[in-house]
Amino acid sequence: MALFKKRTVGKAGEWYYCLEHKKVEEGPECPNKDRFGPYSSREEATRAMETARERNLEWENDPRWHDTVGRGERDED
C-alpha cells in the first residue's frame, strides 16, 4: 500500500506555469520539478517568470544577503 497517492488530475482553480513546455496549465499536469505554482488565477500563472525575475532582483539587491560583517572582513564606512 502506497503512503502517498499520486495525484493525476489537478484541482479546478489551481494554476501552474510549466517550465518545460513554457505554458500555463490548470491543475498539475507536469512533475513538480518542472513547474511553478499553484497560483490562484490564470493571469498570476501567466506572470510566473516575470514574478520570479522580480523576486530574484529583490534578493540580489537585498543588503541582508550581502553582509560581510562578522565573516572576518571589516565594516567599511
Backbone as a ProteinNet text record, in pm:
[ID]
protein_1_A
[PRIMARY]
MALFKKRTVGKAGEWYYCLEHKKVEEGPECPNKDRFGPYSSREEATRAMETARERNLEWENDPRWHDTVGRGERDED
[TERTIARY]
84.7	0	88.9	59.8	139.4	104.8	206.8	183.6	125.6	170.2	123.9	59.4	-58.8	-129.9	-88.6	-48.1	-8	-132.9	-134	-248.1	-230.2	-320.1	-307.4	-393.2	-494.6	-582.7	-571.4	-552.5	-540.9	-675	-669.2	-790.9	-828.5	-955.1	-1002.3	-969.6	-922.2	-889	-745.3	-667.3	-524.2	-450.4	-368.8	-297.4	-147.6	-80.5	63.7	127.4	257.9	333.8	435.5	427.9	518.8	646.5	759.9	889.5	938.3	897.7	938.4	868.2	736.7	657.2	630.6	670.2	652.1	506.6	418.5	276.2	206.7	90.8	7.7	-82	-99.8	-187.2	-275.4	-396.5	-487.7	-472.7	-439.5	-410.2	-272.1	-205	-70.3	-73.6	-18.5	-6.6	135.6	232.2	373	429.3	543.9	604.7	639.5	645.4	678.9	806.4	905.9	1035.7	1028.8	923.4	911.3	808.2	763.4	657	666	608.6	587	438.6	406.8	266.6	240.4	118.7	-2	-25.9	-93.2	-137.4	-289.9	-345.3	-490.5	-563.9	-490.1	-556.8	-466.4	-528.2	-453.7	-357.4	-403.5	-321.5	-195.7	-213	-99.1	2.7	-45.6	42.4	111.1	41.9	98.9	219.2	215.8	324.5	433	431	521.9	668.9	711.7	853.1	888.6	799.1	821.6	829.8	741.3	742.1	873.6	919.9	1046.4	1162.7	1165.5	1272	1270.7	1150.6	1138.1	1188.7	1151.6	1195.3	1345.1	1401.7	1546.8	1620.7	1571.7	1634	1627.3	1512.4	1499.1	1602.3	1617.4	1712.4	1855.4	1889	2024.8	2060.9	1962.5	1988	1958.1	1925.9	1894.6	2026	2054.3	2182	2196.7	2086.3	2096	2164.5	2157.1	2219	2364.3	2407.4	2543.2	2623.7	2583	2650.1	2778.2	2892.1	3019.9	3071.9	3007.1	3049.4	3029.4	3129.4	3118.8	3176.2	3225.1	3285	3434.4	3492.6	3635.5	3672.6	3573.1	3601	3559	3622.5	3590.2	3469.3	3396.1	3283.5	3338.8	3335.9	3388.2	3277.6	3308.1	3206	3208.1
-118.4	0	124.2	213.9	336.4	434.9	501.3	601.9	730.5	763.2	885	849.9	896.3	870	973.8	929.3	1020.7	1084.8	1217.6	1290.1	1303.9	1246.8	1250.7	1360.3	1403.6	1508.2	1629.3	1745.1	1867.3	1917.9	2005.3	2067.4	2185.5	2200.1	2317.4	2441.8	2545.2	2668.9	2679.5	2571.5	2576.7	2592.2	2695.2	2724.1	2709.8	2658.4	2635.9	2687.8	2717.3	2751.1	2640.3	2573.3	2463.3	2519.7	2494.2	2542	2462.9	2338.5	2252	2291.8	2311.7	2342.5	2491.7	2571.1	2716.6	2754.6	2693.2	2722	2715.1	2777.7	2776.2	2653.2	2586.7	2470	2475.8	2430.9	2425.1	2288.5	2289.2	2163.6	2116.5	2040.6	1997.1	1888.9	1920.8	1822.4	1767.8	1852.1	1813.5	1791.2	1724	1697.4	1825.7	1816.4	1930.7	2001	1924.8	1983.1	2072.3	2060.5	2135.5	2247.5	2286.7	2387.5	2481	2598.8	2696.4	2693.5	2712.4	2721.8	2641.6	2637.6	2681.8	2832.2	2887.3	3026.5	3026.2	3135.4	3141.6	3181.8	3229.8	3268.2	3238.6	3229.2	3206.6	3323.5	3445.1	3564.1	3561.8	3520.6	3511.9	3408.8	3295.8	3191.7	3239.1	3318.9	3372.4	3460.9	3530.2	3620	3549.3	3417.7	3342.9	3376.3	3380.5	3407.7	3552.4	3644.5	3785.3	3802.1	3735.5	3739.7	3682.3	3572.4	3512.2	3607.6	3675.2	3772.2	3886.3	3937.1	4046.4	4003.2	3883.9	3833.8	3810.3	3761.6	3741.6	3874.8	3977.6	4110.5	4165	4146.8	4191.1	4121.1	3991.7	3914.4	3960	3978.1	4018.3	4155.6	4241.5	4377.2	4394.7	4288.8	4295.1	4296.4	4405.5	4413.8	4307.8	4253.9	4149.7	4024.9	4000.4	3881.4	3905.4	4031.8	4063.6	4124.4	4098.3	4149.9	4070.7	4141.3	4073.1	4089.5	4173.4	4192.9	4062.3	4025	3902.7	3783	3802.7	3693.5	3715.2	3790.8	3814.6	3937.1	4011.6	4132	4253.1	4366.4	4489.6	4557.1	4628.5	4710.6	4843.4	4871.7	4997	5101.4	5221.1	5328.8	5404
0	0	0	-89.3	-102	8.2	60	163.1	104.9	-14.4	-78.7	-211.5	-228.9	-352.8	-456.6	-572.5	-679	-738.4	-735.7	-789.5	-940.1	-1014.8	-1160	-1221.1	-1150.1	-1200.9	-1109.7	-1169.6	-1091.1	-1042.8	-944.6	-893	-981.2	-1004.8	-1078.6	-997.1	-1062.2	-992.2	-947	-959.9	-929.3	-1061	-1070.3	-1193.9	-1173.2	-1272.1	-1267.6	-1395.6	-1386.6	-1506.2	-1526.2	-1641.1	-1671.6	-1732.7	-1669	-1715.7	-1836.9	-1846.8	-1957.9	-2088	-2080.4	-2200.1	-2218.7	-2116.9	-2120	-2145.7	-2063.7	-2078.5	-1943.4	-1937.8	-1818.3	-1825.5	-1711.3	-1707.4	-1583.6	-1597.6	-1482.9	-1420.2	-1292.1	-1224.4	-1266.2	-1182.2	-1217.7	-1325.3	-1440	-1547.8	-1553.2	-1522.1	-1529.8	-1389	-1378.1	-1246.8	-1171.6	-1038.9	-952.7	-996.5	-1034.5	-1069.6	-1192.9	-1270.6	-1395.1	-1389.9	-1269.3	-1267	-1147.8	-1164.6	-1057.6	-1023.9	-897.6	-858.4	-734.5	-689.5	-758.7	-742.9	-841.7	-840.8	-835.1	-785.4	-768.4	-895.8	-997	-1121.6	-1241.1	-1355.8	-1479.8	-1505.9	-1479.6	-1501.9	-1416	-1290.7	-1199.1	-1250.1	-1298.2	-1351.6	-1479.4	-1559.4	-1682.9	-1652.2	-1538.5	-1497.9	-1415.5	-1408	-1320.3	-1343.9	-1467.3	-1495.4	-1461.3	-1488.3	-1453	-1301.1	-1230.2	-1083.8	-1029.9	-1088.3	-1045.1	-1069	-1184.3	-1213.1	-1111.3	-1080.2	-982.8	-846.6	-803.3	-672.2	-669.8	-779.9	-786.1	-775.7	-843.1	-833.8	-692.1	-627.1	-487.2	-400.4	-419.1	-339.7	-367.9	-494.9	-531.2	-476.1	-459	-410.4	-261.7	-192.8	-50.2	28.9	99.3	172.1	281.6	330.1	433.5	380.1	249.5	191.8	152.9	154.6	113.9	227.3	348.8	466.8	489	492.6	512.6	655.2	734.9	873.3	948.9	1026	1104.1	1031.3	912.4	836.9	818.2	910.3	902.3	821.5	774.2	698.6	779.8	751.9	823	763	847.2	801.9	758	628	571.4	573	624.1	626.1	498.8
[MASK]
+++++++++++++++++++++++++++++++++++++++++++++++++++++++++++++++++++++++++++++

